[in-house]
Amino acid sequence: MADKKYSPMTNSDDEYVRLMQKLQAKHNKLFEKIVFAQREDKQDIAKSHASEIIAVRKMMNLKKHELYKKLNI
């Protein structure tokens, strides 16, 4: 394990990684909900989850400083 004193990652990098992990987890859950809704032939529910997944993907594609600005961090 790297010594924190000499670690190249800063606290903001750790926070960014945690945010990205949360966004990825949310993306995966939404994608799963879309698949199940389509299997049950509930297209309206699938479309609502699809609009949410689009917003998550946009957040995931932001650079670190843009993401912090959007989240007011």
Phi, psi and omega in degrees: 000139183287143177288131183300327182297326184251011181290133180286344180274137177265174177299323179293327176293319178298317180296319178298317179297317178297318178298317179295322178295319178295317178297320179294320178296318179295319178301313182297318179295317179296319180298318178297318179297322178297314181299314180294322179295321179291323177297325181270009178058044177246076186294327180294321177291318179299320180293323179292322176291327179296322179293325176293319182293329177297317179296320179295317179297322177297318179296321181292333182275353179287148173287164186304310183293328177291321179295315179297320180296318181293324181271358182059046178261000000 
